[in-house]
Amino acid sequence: MVIPIQFTDFSKSKLKKIHRYYSDNVSSAVAAKLVQSIISSTKILATFPKSGKQELFYSDRYGVVRSVQYKSFKVLYVVQETRVSVVNIFDARRDPEVLSKEMIKLKM
């Protein structure tokens, strides 16, 4: 069964920030390719929603949170009955304390 993948408003804003950062610091072509590759890394979830690694750090607070990774970027998602919701996208090299505070703001 194939289920839809939904990007939350928060995850869309994170993709825009990633694009803006790479456009400003590298090039717009690299930024576009990077964002497209991050999005493409989620396509397998439509068929195999539980294929991502379970993130125990976030699952304690938000239920079962899983992730897929593209290069240094982690895509956090939650499997729901009728869809996969991408809830956050971040560079895994960032400080975990900052990421934890960012996740607290999320409504899942």
TITI-496492 format. One record per residue (C-alpha): x, z negated, y negated; residue number from 1. Coordinates in Angstrom, 1 decimal, decimal comma. Layout:
<nodes>
X:X Z:Z Y:Y pos:NUM
...
</nodes>
This chain:
<nodes>
X:0,0 Z:0,0 Y:0,0 pos:1
X:1,3 Z:0,9 Y:-3,5 pos:2
X:0,5 Z:-1,6 Y:-6,3 pos:3
X:1,0 Z:-1,0 Y:-10,0 pos:4
X:3,9 Z:-2,4 Y:-11,9 pos:5
X:3,0 Z:-3,9 Y:-15,3 pos:6
X:5,5 Z:-4,8 Y:-18,0 pos:7
X:4,4 Z:-7,7 Y:-20,1 pos:8
X:4,6 Z:-7,5 Y:-23,9 pos:9
X:7,5 Z:-9,9 Y:-23,7 pos:10
X:9,4 Z:-7,8 Y:-21,2 pos:11
X:8,7 Z:-4,6 Y:-23,3 pos:12
X:10,1 Z:-6,4 Y:-26,3 pos:13
X:13,3 Z:-7,3 Y:-24,3 pos:14
X:13,7 Z:-3,6 Y:-23,4 pos:15
X:13,4 Z:-2,7 Y:-27,1 pos:16
X:16,1 Z:-5,3 Y:-28,0 pos:17
X:18,4 Z:-3,9 Y:-25,3 pos:18
X:17,9 Z:-0,4 Y:-26,5 pos:19
X:18,5 Z:-1,4 Y:-30,1 pos:20
X:21,7 Z:-3,3 Y:-29,3 pos:21
X:23,2 Z:-0,4 Y:-27,3 pos:22
X:22,1 Z:2,2 Y:-29,8 pos:23
X:23,8 Z:0,2 Y:-32,6 pos:24
X:26,9 Z:-0,7 Y:-30,6 pos:25
X:27,5 Z:2,2 Y:-28,2 pos:26
X:25,2 Z:5,2 Y:-28,6 pos:27
X:21,6 Z:6,1 Y:-28,5 pos:28
X:22,2 Z:8,3 Y:-25,4 pos:29
X:23,7 Z:5,3 Y:-23,5 pos:30
X:20,9 Z:3,1 Y:-24,7 pos:31
X:18,2 Z:5,4 Y:-23,5 pos:32
X:19,8 Z:5,9 Y:-20,1 pos:33
X:20,3 Z:2,2 Y:-19,7 pos:34
X:16,7 Z:1,3 Y:-20,4 pos:35
X:15,5 Z:4,1 Y:-18,2 pos:36
X:17,7 Z:2,9 Y:-15,4 pos:37
X:16,5 Z:-0,7 Y:-15,8 pos:38
X:12,9 Z:0,5 Y:-15,5 pos:39
X:13,7 Z:2,7 Y:-12,5 pos:40
X:15,2 Z:-0,3 Y:-10,7 pos:41
X:11,6 Z:-1,7 Y:-10,5 pos:42
X:10,0 Z:1,3 Y:-8,9 pos:43
X:10,7 Z:0,1 Y:-5,4 pos:44
X:8,5 Z:-2,9 Y:-6,1 pos:45
X:5,4 Z:-0,8 Y:-6,1 pos:46
X:5,8 Z:-0,3 Y:-2,3 pos:47
X:7,9 Z:-3,4 Y:-1,5 pos:48
X:6,9 Z:-6,1 Y:-4,0 pos:49
X:8,6 Z:-8,9 Y:-2,2 pos:50
X:11,9 Z:-7,1 Y:-1,8 pos:51
X:13,6 Z:-8,8 Y:-4,7 pos:52
X:15,6 Z:-12,0 Y:-4,5 pos:53
X:13,6 Z:-15,2 Y:-5,0 pos:54
X:14,8 Z:-17,0 Y:-8,1 pos:55
X:14,6 Z:-20,7 Y:-7,3 pos:56
X:15,8 Z:-21,8 Y:-10,7 pos:57
X:12,6 Z:-20,3 Y:-12,3 pos:58
X:10,3 Z:-20,7 Y:-9,3 pos:59
X:10,2 Z:-24,5 Y:-9,7 pos:60
X:8,4 Z:-24,1 Y:-13,0 pos:61
X:6,5 Z:-20,8 Y:-12,6 pos:62
X:5,7 Z:-20,4 Y:-9,0 pos:63
X:7,4 Z:-17,6 Y:-7,0 pos:64
X:9,6 Z:-15,6 Y:-9,4 pos:65
X:11,6 Z:-12,8 Y:-7,9 pos:66
X:14,3 Z:-10,5 Y:-9,4 pos:67
X:15,9 Z:-7,1 Y:-9,1 pos:68
X:19,1 Z:-6,3 Y:-10,8 pos:69
X:20,6 Z:-3,2 Y:-12,4 pos:70
X:24,2 Z:-3,7 Y:-13,3 pos:71
X:24,3 Z:-7,0 Y:-15,3 pos:72
X:20,6 Z:-6,9 Y:-16,1 pos:73
X:18,1 Z:-9,1 Y:-14,2 pos:74
X:14,5 Z:-8,1 Y:-14,1 pos:75
X:12,3 Z:-11,1 Y:-13,3 pos:76
X:8,9 Z:-10,5 Y:-11,9 pos:77
X:5,9 Z:-12,1 Y:-10,3 pos:78
X:3,9 Z:-10,6 Y:-7,5 pos:79
X:0,2 Z:-11,0 Y:-8,1 pos:80
X:-2,7 Z:-9,9 Y:-5,9 pos:81
X:-3,3 Z:-6,6 Y:-7,6 pos:82
X:0,0 Z:-5,9 Y:-9,4 pos:83
X:3,6 Z:-6,7 Y:-10,0 pos:84
X:4,2 Z:-8,2 Y:-13,4 pos:85
X:7,6 Z:-7,9 Y:-15,0 pos:86
X:8,0 Z:-11,0 Y:-17,1 pos:87
X:11,5 Z:-11,0 Y:-18,4 pos:88
X:14,6 Z:-8,8 Y:-18,6 pos:89
X:18,0 Z:-10,2 Y:-19,6 pos:90
X:21,7 Z:-9,8 Y:-19,3 pos:91
X:22,8 Z:-12,1 Y:-16,5 pos:92
X:26,1 Z:-12,8 Y:-18,3 pos:93
X:24,2 Z:-14,8 Y:-20,9 pos:94
X:24,2 Z:-18,6 Y:-21,1 pos:95
X:21,6 Z:-20,0 Y:-18,6 pos:96
X:20,6 Z:-22,8 Y:-21,0 pos:97
X:19,5 Z:-20,1 Y:-23,6 pos:98
X:17,6 Z:-18,2 Y:-20,9 pos:99
X:15,9 Z:-21,3 Y:-19,7 pos:100
X:14,6 Z:-22,0 Y:-23,2 pos:101
X:13,4 Z:-18,4 Y:-23,5 pos:102
X:11,5 Z:-18,7 Y:-20,2 pos:103
X:9,8 Z:-21,9 Y:-21,4 pos:104
X:8,0 Z:-19,8 Y:-24,1 pos:105
X:6,6 Z:-17,5 Y:-21,4 pos:106
X:3,0 Z:-17,9 Y:-20,4 pos:107
X:2,7 Z:-16,9 Y:-16,7 pos:108
</nodes>
